[in-house]
Amino acid sequence: MLFFYYKKDLVKGSNTVCPACKSSRCTYASSVNYVSFMMLPVFPTGLSRCYSCSNCLKVIETSSVSQKHFPSVSKFRVLNKFLALPLALLILVMALTYSQNMEHMQHQFRLHPQKNDILFVDNFKLSADPTQVLYPYRIAKITNVDTNNQTLSLILSNLKYGNISRANRDFVVQRYLFSSFFHSKEVQVPINTMFDEEKIITIKRPFDPLDVEDLHNDVEFDKNFEAVPRIR
């Protein structure tokens, strides 16, 4: 209950004399009263008329003065005030739905690994390679799935990270598509390694798999400088 409290939203109008300090730095005001949960308005409790004085900093409610002196409050202003809570709830539901869908997708990727799947791995736990002591986090690619022997063939990327957040950033923006440079040496691991989330942290399945190494091999640069047409 400590997070719930009453708040006022003042709509100020014309100037008047403050009934408390008799200052002319006072205005007629209409107050939208509502209950707020932390920073989010929850529901309105009503409208009231009041004086808002900038000299004594008091807000004095009144009902004895004619209503025509006080500014009107549009229904749109009241509605706009209370759109924050349903929007926040909608965003929360969308985030939870997205998170559940991603977890389901990750489970399917682990259950049915495919060639060209990109893996974000902890190489310390995946293989005991003493040369990688400074950079545990790597990006790997599945090159073959052997269902008969229940093994996977992986090649590790040249991209190495000592910080998991930087590796995650490159993995999310798919930097591996243009700067991966996967090594030719394959690493054999059991298929059930896919369910070890300490070794295989995240999985991404490209919709249009792109092998950067094959692309590099296909590009030919055999023309001489003299053979390039010149603009005269």
Summary of the structure (lengths in Angstrom):
residues: 232
radius of gyration: 32.6
end to end distance: 81.0
largest distance: 95.7
contacts: 584
relative contact order: 0.11
helix: 31%
strand: 34%
